[in-house]
């Protein structure tokens, strides 16, 4: 078995991911310099959006780090990075509303969010197994094959990459829907001017692109391993 194609694909998507991530950071830095006309902080925007949807059992809290914003369905918290939580700009509005979009999904039992939540532990285990397997292959592939048949190793990789690809694909509708809900609320509530709305839309577009790249990387890795597995059966 040659894991060179996987390494090449991995480095290629690492580069693409880095480029998209860099663009995302530059976009947020750019829009974070645009003061909100209404002067609302990210936390205030999040609280208003939650109130609009009648959600009163979700807390909005501040967390450390940059672009560490997320919604935690386990303890029902909208976690906003310090820059988003306390700042009053177009970028903060976009992120805060997006994370509240996930809270609305949870409150309305959005199907894809439920599926993704169930896949999280499977995805975590798969990522860990694949990481250990790739390290073992790079350090001593021949020794590994002396213990485990090549086809067994390939099947493990197929299952692992398959789980990661499934998780990445399910994540796409979850993230796109959260952004759609966020932008609709920002526009309808009058939280932002037309210009600020367009900035929020652009920022969330680049945030979504990071998930698209992750999905493409997972699918490509799965296809490469499947081709090698099927090739051994011919």
Buried (B, 14 or more C-beta within 10 A) or exposed (E): BEBEBBEEBBEEBEEBBEEBBEEBEEBBEBBBEBEBBBEBBBBBBBBBBBEEBEBEEBBBEBBEEEBEBBBBBEEBBBBBBBBBBBBBBBBBBBBBBBBBBBBBBBBEEBEBBBBBBEBEEBBEEBBEBBEEBBEBBEEEBEEBBEEEEBEEBBEBBBBBBBBBBBBBBBBBBBBBBBBBBBBEBBBEBEBBBEEBBBBBBBBBBBBBBBBBBBBBBBBBBBBBBBEBBEEEEE
